[in-house]
Amino acid sequence: MSGQEPVPAGRRSTAPVSRLAAPAGTLVAVGAAFAYVGAVDPGEPGHYPVCPLLHFTGLYCPGCGGLRSAHAVVHGDFAAALGSNALAVAGFAAFALFMVFWVVRAVRSRPVTVPLRSTHWWVLGVLALAFTVVRNLPAGAALSP
């Protein structure tokens, strides 16, 4: 035995550094990904894989244009970002709001809980499906990358 007792599962960390480690690590990882996409243009062939759905069927998936959208966000061109993938821009905004929520909760020593029910997941799935269908129709060409 090392002489140290295990920390109870429900006990909160009081050190600010340890409370902020997970959100900070997440921000560093996502920031690095955005920095890479910002530096390496997804519009140039050869740097990123082609979407398999687009390659085999010619149809845009809900993620098609997401890298171009992220590239545009990094460069501050929000109109181009929305034009590349509006759903991705909404996802980026939701992620940013969640990160603010997470950091505030961590600073206040409160656990992060996002009570998503199955209904929420169904709504997100239906929205993604509707976005996919509409962006592949002639009338929804504005939503295609």
C-alpha positions in Angstrom: 0.0 0.0 0.0 1.2 3.5 -0.8 -0.5 5.0 2.2 -2.8 7.1 0.1 -6.5 6.5 0.3 -8.6 6.5 -3.0 -10.5 9.6 -3.7 -14.3 9.1 -3.4 -16.1 9.1 -6.7 -18.3 12.1 -5.9 -15.5 14.3 -4.5 -14.8 17.4 -6.5 -11.3 18.7 -7.2 -10.5 22.0 -5.5 -7.4 22.9 -7.5 -8.3 25.3 -10.3 -5.7 23.8 -12.6 -7.0 20.3 -12.3 -10.6 21.5 -12.8 -9.7 23.3 -16.0 -7.4 20.6 -17.4 -10.1 18.8 -19.4 -11.7 21.9 -21.0 -8.2 23.3 -21.6 -7.1 20.1 -23.2 -10.2 20.0 -25.4 -9.7 23.6 -26.5 -6.0 22.9 -27.3 -6.9 19.9 -29.4 -9.8 21.6 -31.2 -7.7 24.8 -31.6 -4.9 22.7 -33.2 -7.3 21.1 -35.6 -8.8 24.5 -36.6 -5.2 25.9 -37.0 -4.3 23.0 -39.3 -7.4 23.4 -41.4 -6.8 27.1 -41.5 -3.3 26.7 -42.7 -4.0 23.8 -45.2 -6.7 24.9 -47.6 -9.3 22.1 -48.0 -10.2 23.5 -51.4 -6.8 22.4 -52.7 -6.8 18.7 -53.8 -4.6 16.1 -52.1 -4.6 17.2 -48.5 -7.8 15.7 -47.2 -9.7 12.5 -48.1 -12.8 12.8 -50.3 -16.1 12.1 -48.7 -17.0 8.4 -49.5 -20.7 9.2 -50.0 -19.9 12.0 -52.4 -17.3 9.9 -54.2 -19.5 6.8 -54.7 -22.9 8.4 -55.1 -22.4 12.1 -56.0 -24.6 13.1 -53.0 -23.5 15.5 -50.3 -23.5 14.2 -46.8 -24.3 16.5 -43.8 -20.6 16.9 -43.3 -19.6 17.8 -46.9 -18.1 21.2 -47.0 -17.4 21.2 -43.2 -13.6 21.5 -43.6 -14.0 24.4 -46.1 -16.5 25.9 -43.6 -13.9 25.6 -40.8 -11.2 27.1 -43.1 -13.5 30.1 -43.8 -14.3 30.5 -40.1 -10.6 30.6 -39.2 -10.1 33.3 -41.8 -13.1 35.3 -40.6 -15.1 34.7 -43.8 -18.5 33.8 -42.2 -20.5 34.2 -45.4 -18.2 31.6 -47.1 -18.4 29.4 -44.0 -22.2 29.4 -44.2 -22.1 28.8 -47.9 -19.8 25.8 -47.5 -21.8 24.1 -44.7 -24.4 26.0 -42.6 -24.9 22.9 -40.4 -21.2 22.9 -39.5 -21.3 26.6 -38.6 -24.2 25.9 -36.3 -22.1 23.0 -34.8 -19.1 25.3 -34.3 -21.3 27.8 -32.5 -22.9 25.1 -30.3 -19.5 23.8 -29.5 -18.2 27.3 -28.5 -21.3 27.8 -26.3 -20.7 24.4 -24.7 -17.0 25.3 -24.0 -18.0 28.5 -22.3 -20.5 26.6 -20.2 -17.9 23.9 -19.4 -15.2 26.4 -18.3 -17.7 28.4 -16.2 -18.9 25.2 -14.5 -15.3 24.1 -13.9 -14.3 27.4 -12.4 -17.2 27.2 -10.0 -16.4 23.5 -9.1 -19.6 22.3 -10.6 -19.9 19.1 -12.7 -20.8 19.5 -16.3 -24.1 17.8 -17.1 -25.9 18.2 -20.4 -29.2 16.4 -19.9 -29.9 15.3 -23.5 -32.8 13.0 -23.8 -33.5 10.6 -26.7 -35.9 13.2 -28.1 -33.0 15.6 -28.5 -31.0 13.1 -30.4 -33.9 12.3 -32.6 -34.4 16.0 -33.4 -30.7 16.4 -34.2 -30.9 13.3 -36.5 -34.0 14.5 -38.3 -32.4 18.0 -38.8 -29.2 16.4 -40.2 -31.3 14.2 -42.5 -33.5 17.1 -43.7 -30.3 19.2 -44.3 -28.9 16.3 -46.3 -32.0 15.8 -48.4 -32.5 19.5 -49.0 -28.9 20.2 -50.0 -29.1 17.5 -52.6 -32.2 18.9 -54.3 -32.1 21.5 -57.0 -34.1 23.9 -54.8 -31.6 23.5 -52.0 -28.5 24.2 -54.1 -27.7 27.2 -51.8 -27.0 24.6 -49.0 -24.6 22.5 -51.1 -20.9 23.2 -50.8 
